[in-house]
Amino acid sequence: MASSALRRSDFLLRVLNTPAILLILAFSIAPIVYVFYLSFQDLRIGMGASGFAGLDNYRFALEDASVTRAITNTLYFAALSVLLATLIGLGIALLLNSDMPGAGWLVSAIVLPWAIPEIVNALMWQWIYNPTYGALNGILYSFGLIPDYRAWLSSPVSAMHAVIFAYAWKLVPFAVIILYAGLTAIPTEYYEAAEIDGAGDVAQFFHITLPLLAAPLGVVVLFCMVWSMRAFDIVYLLTRGGPGDGTMVLSYFVFAKAFEFGDVGAGAAVACLLAVMTFVLTGLYMRALRNTGGAQ
Amino acid sequence: MAQTTIKFMAWNFQVETVQEFVKQFEAENPGIKVDLEIIPSAQYAAKIQLMRNANTSFDGLYVFDHVLGQWASWLEPLDGYEGAAELKAKMLPLARQSMTFNGKLYGLPYFTSYFGIVYNDKMMKAAGIAAPPKTYAEWTEQAKKIKSAGLAQHPLIWPVKHTGWGGMWIMNAMVASRGGKLLDASLNVTPEGLASLKWWESTYRDGLSDPNGIELDPNESARAFMTGNYYTNLTASFFAGAQWANDKEKSKVAGSAFLAPTPETQATVGFARMYGINSASTNKKEAWAIIKFLGATAKSGDYVTPKQWVQKGALTWGYEGVEKDPAVAASLKSWGADPENMAANLKNALAMNEVVPFQAPWYAEWELFANGVLQNVLAGRVKPEDGAAQWTEKAKQLAARYK
C-alpha cells in the first residue's frame, strides 16, 4: 500500500518536472550541443556550402595570436574582477554586520547596482569615463589629482582596468548580500568566547569569521568567476576589445568572429574553448574548496 | 486598393529625415506601405547577419560597402531590374565599383563620400599659414608652427577608433595620396603603406596629434574638431558640411572649416553606402521600387532623395550631374564648398578595393585587427615596421583560411 503511494508520488514528481527538463533541454543543452557540432563545421557566411572541418577550427583558433591574447585577457579580467568584487563586498558586509546605524537602508542602496541591467551599467560607465565630460575626470581634476582630462580607455592597461572596475562594481552587491547573510549566520557566542580568551578583532576575523565564511565566499567566488568569464556587454559598449586588442575577451571575440565576420565554425570552436576553460576552473575551485572543507 | 507591406532595415543616421523620405515614397506609391526598422549603426552588420541566418524576413536594407563581399551571397543582384542598366551607366565610378561584386550590381547609392582634409582656416591664418598642406612634410611643419604659436596643444585630430570605419580608411586615403596601395598582390605592406604609417606615428611622437584621439571614432573626432581646438581632421567629406564642422549652432569653427584635398598627388579613396534587396524577399518588385526611389530617381525621373540628402545631411551623391541642380549647388555653397570641385573629387576618388582587398570575404575581419594594430603603433606601443609586419601576417593567415 505504502510502496504504491510512493510510486504514485514518484510518478507525479517526474510529470511535474518534465516541463522544466524540456525547457532546459531546449534552451541550454540543445544549443550547447549545436555549438559543439558547429565547431566541427566549415561554416563561413558568404563562402557557399559548408562541410565537415574536423579539428581545423580548433587548430585555427589555437594558432591565432588574437585568441591567445583573448584567453590571457579573459583570465586576467575574471581574476581581478572576482578579487575586487569579493574584497570590496567583504568589507561592506563586515561594515553592515558591525551594528552600524542605518545598516538596513544601506543594504537597500548597495543592492541597487545589481538591479541595473548590464547594458545600462555599461552606458553609465561610458559616460563616467568620457575623456571630455566624464565624471571621473571631473572629480579627479577638481581635487587636483590629474593635471588634465584623460582618455581612460585609450591605452590597453588603463582601459582593461577601467573595464574591470566597472564590471566589479556590478558584482559587488551580489558579494555583499551573500557574505552579509553568511556573517549574520555566525553565532555571536563564538565571538564572546574569543573575547573572554583575549582574542582581538584581527584574530577573531582570521580564526572565526573567515573560516565560517568559507562556504559563502566559495559561492561568491564561483558565481562571480563564471559571470566574469562570459562578460560581454561591458566590453562591447566601453571598448569593443580595444585599444588594439587590449581588452579583447573571449566572449566578445566569439561574437565578433561568428556574427560580425561570419566565421561561425571558428567562433563556435572558441566558444567551446571558453566553456571548457570555465568548466575546468570551476572544477578546480570546487575541488580546492572541498579540500579546505568550505563547500559543505 | 490592396496594399503590400515591405520591411526595410536602416541604421540610425538622421532617422527623422529617413522617415520623411519613406512618407514621400508612400505618397508616390499608395499600394506600398513601408515598415521601417532602425538599428544602431554599431550593431547593424551583426544584427542583419543574424536576421538573415535566422531567416527573419525583410525586404530592403542599407548595405555597408565593406561587408558586400560577405553579404553578396544573399543579396539580390540588381542588374536585371527595370532601369538598372541605365542607372548603372550614370553612376560615378566610385559608386559603381563599390556596389559591384564579381561583376554584379548589388546596390543603388545611398551616398558616396571621399576623404579630404577638413581644416580650420581661422587657426591657419592666425599662424600665418597661407594654404593647407600640399605635402606630408609641409603638414608636419604647419602643425609645428601652430603648436609653437600656442594656437593648439595638439593641432591634429584623427578618427582612429573603429566604429563602422576608423583609422584604416584614413590609412587607405594616405596611401592613395602617395600613389600606392596598402597591400600588394602578395599581401605585403607596400613602401607607401609603411611610409604613411611612419609619418602618422611621427605626428603622435612629436606631440602634434592628440593622444586622446586614438579612442575617438569618426563622429567623435568630428565633434572634437568642432570645438575649435584643432587645425586639421583628415576624414570623410561630409564632416565638413553644414550638419558638422559648419553647423552654425554647434560648431565653433562654423564658417572657417573648409575641405582640402589630400597631400602629395591629391588622389584619395572614397566609399559608398547603398540600398539593397534581400534575395529571400517575397516582395522584390516593391523592394526595388523603394530602393530606386531612395537610391536613384522618383517617378518624375529626378534624383529626389539623393538631392535632399545633400541639403539635409551633406551626404553627396552617386550619380553624375547631381551637383548641377541649383538647390544642391546652393546647399554646398552655403558651407563654403565648391560644387564643381566636389563633383570632380567624387568622380576621381578611388574605390577602396583599388588600395586594399576591400571586397575579400576576410577584409572586414582584417580591418578590425589592423585598426587595433594601428592604435598600438600610433600610441608608440608597437614600431611601425612591426605593425606593418602584423598586418601582413594577419592578411595572409585570413586569406589562407578563406581560400
Contacts between the chains, C-beta under 8 A, distances in Angstrom:
chain1	res1	chain2	res2	distance
A	44	B	361	7.1
A	44	B	402	6.7
A	45	B	49	6.5
A	45	B	53	7.2
A	45	B	70	6.0
A	45	B	73	7.3
A	46	B	69	6.5
A	46	B	70	4.0
A	46	B	71	6.5
A	46	B	72	6.7
A	46	B	73	4.7
A	46	B	74	7.9
A	46	B	361	5.1
A	47	B	73	7.6
A	47	B	361	6.0
A	47	B	402	6.6
A	48	B	73	6.9
A	60	B	401	6.2
A	64	B	397	7.3
A	66	B	369	6.7
A	131	B	212	5.0
A	131	B	215	7.1
A	132	B	224	7.7
A	149	B	212	7.8
A	150	B	212	7.2
A	151	B	211	7.4
A	151	B	212	3.8
A	151	B	214	7.4
A	151	B	215	5.2
A	153	B	215	5.2
A	154	B	211	6.7
A	154	B	212	5.8
A	154	B	214	5.0
A	154	B	215	4.2
A	154	B	379	7.3
A	155	B	379	6.4
A	155	B	381	8.0
A	156	B	376	8.0
A	156	B	381	7.5
A	240	B	162	7.3
A	240	B	163	7.7
A	241	B	372	7.4
A	242	B	161	6.9
A	242	B	162	7.4
A	242	B	215	7.5
A	242	B	371	7.8
A	242	B	372	5.7
A	242	B	375	6.2
A	243	B	161	7.8
A	243	B	214	6.1
A	243	B	215	6.2
A	243	B	372	7.0
A	243	B	375	4.3
A	243	B	376	7.3
A	243	B	379	6.9
A	244	B	372	4.3
A	244	B	373	6.7
A	244	B	375	5.1
A	244	B	376	4.2
A	244	B	379	8.0
A	244	B	381	7.1
A	244	B	382	7.9
A	245	B	369	7.8
A	245	B	372	5.1
A	248	B	372	7.9
A	255	B	46	7.3
A	256	B	365	7.9
A	256	B	368	7.0
A	257	B	365	7.7
A	259	B	46	4.3
A	259	B	49	5.8
A	259	B	50	6.0
A	260	B	45	6.0
A	260	B	46	5.1
A	260	B	49	7.5
A	260	B	364	7.0
A	260	B	365	7.7
A	260	B	368	7.7
A	261	B	70	7.5
A	261	B	362	7.8
A	261	B	364	5.8
A	261	B	365	4.0
A	261	B	368	7.9
A	262	B	49	6.4
A	262	B	70	5.3
A	262	B	361	7.6
A	263	B	365	7.2
A	263	B	401	7.7
A	266	B	401	7.9
